[in-house]
Amino acid sequence: MIKRINKFLLHKIWGWKIEGHFPKDTPKYLAIGGPHTSNWDFILSIMSRQIQGAKIKFIAKKSLFSFPLGILMRALGGYPVDRRSAKNYVDFIIDTFNSKKEFAIAITPEGTRRKVDRLKTGFFYIATGANIPIVITIFDAGKKTFRIMPPYYLSGDLEKDLDKVASFYRGIQGINPKDGVFF
């Protein structure tokens, strides 16, 4: 029922389409989504995930998990983290991947909704540290398309991998256009 409601809202009412699929045959992966310019990105991601039946958790700042919002955040698959401690954040996620047979989690490569000149490096260290692929998702508000790319293993070369991932987002209009085209 929720899947049908999400499909109706996303496709018929809001006019968005989904291109690609979350992998069903990849037991562990890190989904990264951008450009992250609005809280609507979260809603689009949750709806797309539910439409496709993907079991992807998400990371969010700890302050969002206070009562009463915390109940909803956990029910939707949220994991609270203290983003002030980058090392603990990365280690926490790597340890979580290493402790599970199947696990997928989503983060934003920019780490903020504001315009950035460069991606944060957390996704690189998580994916390489846990030896898992990334699945790049793109919120293209200009084309009203939520794109899901096939799983991709990073090379281990930080600068090369950051540039490769950034290339997927270049020229993409986020939901808030003033913040959505970066690099």
N, C-alpha and C positions, 0 to 999 in steps of 0.2 A: 504494500500500500504506500509506504513512504517513498519507495523507488518511483512509483507512478506519479505521485505528487511532485517529487523533485524534477522528473522529466518534463511534466507539464509546465511547471514554473520556469525552469531553465530554458527549455526549447520554445515553448509556445508563447508564454507571457513576456519573458525577457529577451527572447530571440538569440540566445547563445547556442553554440553547437560544440560538441566534443569531437576532437580528432585524435585518433590513437586510442590505446588501451593500456591500463595498468597491467603489468605482467602477472600472469597467473602461474607461470612455471619458474619464477625466480623467488626462492623462499625468503631471501633477505635483500633489502635494498633501501637506499636513502632517496626519497623523492624531494626534489628542490623546486620551488615554485617562485616565479617572478614574471614581470616586475611587480614587486609587492608595494603597491601605492595606496591601498585602501583596505578597510576591514571587510569590504565586499569580496576581496580575494579569498578570504577564509571561507565565506559562505559558498562561493563558487567551488572551492576545493572540496568541501564537505559534501555538497550536492553531487558533484562529479564522482567522487569516491563511492557514494551510496548508489548512484545509478549503475556503476560498473561492478558493484559488489566487492570492492577492494577493501581489505582490512588494514588500512594505513592509519597509524597513530599520528599525533602531531605534538610538537614542542611549543610551549608558550611561556611567557614570563610568569614567574611565581605569583605576582600580585593579582593575576587574573583568576587564581584558584581560591580566592577568599570566598566565604559564604556571602551571598547565595549563588553567585555566578559559578563558583567552583564546582558545584553539583553538575551543572550543565556541561562545563568544560571536560570534566572527567567522563561523563556519560558519552560525549562525542569522541572520546579517545585521546584526551589530552594528557600530557606529561608536564608537570611544572618544573622549571629550572630557574636557578638564580643566575642570570646572565652577567652579573658583575664579576663572576669568577669563570673566565673563559676556559681555563684548564680543567676545572671540575666539570664544566658543561660538556666538553668534548669527551673526557674520560668516562663520564656518566653514560653517554650515549654509546660509546664503544663497548663498555662493559655490558650494557643492556643487549646490544646485538650479539655479543659473544656468549651470553647466557641463554639465548633462545635458538630454537631450530628454525623457526619462521618468525620474521619480524620486518615490518616496514614502517618507516616514520617520515614525516614531512617537515621540512624547515624552509625558510626563505634564505637564499644565498646572500641577500643584501643585509639581512638582520634588522631591518627597519622599514618603515613606510616612506621615509624621505628619500629624495634623489641622492644617489651615491656616485662617486667617480670610479669605484672599484668594488668588486665583490669581497665579502668577508671570506676568511680562509677556513672557517669551522667545518663546512661541508667537505672540504678536501681532506682535512685531518681525520674526520669521522670515517669517510669512505675508505681511505687508504689504511687507517688504523684497524678497521673491522674487516678489511678485504672484501668489500661489497661494492656492487655497482651503484651508480646514481641513475635516477629516472628524472629527466628534466621535464618540468611542466611549465607552460607559458600561458599567462593571462593576456591575451591579445584583445584589448577592449576596442581597438580600431576595427577589427574584423569580427568582434563578438565571438571569439573562438578560444576554447580551452584546449590547448594542444598537449599531448602526452607523447614524449619521445621514447624510443626503445631503451632498455637498460644499457648503460655505458660504463665501462671500467676506466677509471682515471689512470694516467700513465705513471704517476708518482712524481712528475716534474711540476712543482707548484705553479710556476709562471706560465708554462705551456697549458696546463689544465685550466687555470683561471681564465686565460685568454680564450680557450676553446669553449668553455661554458658561457662566458660573456658573449661570445659571438651568436649564441642562440637568442639572446635578448636584445641585441643591438637593433635599434629602430622600432622596437615594439612599443606600442602605446598602452600604458597602464590605464586603470580606471580613472585615476586622477592624472590627466595628461601632462600637467606641469611637472609631475614627479616621475612619470612613467617612461620616458625615453632617456636612457643613460648610456654612458660610455661613448 
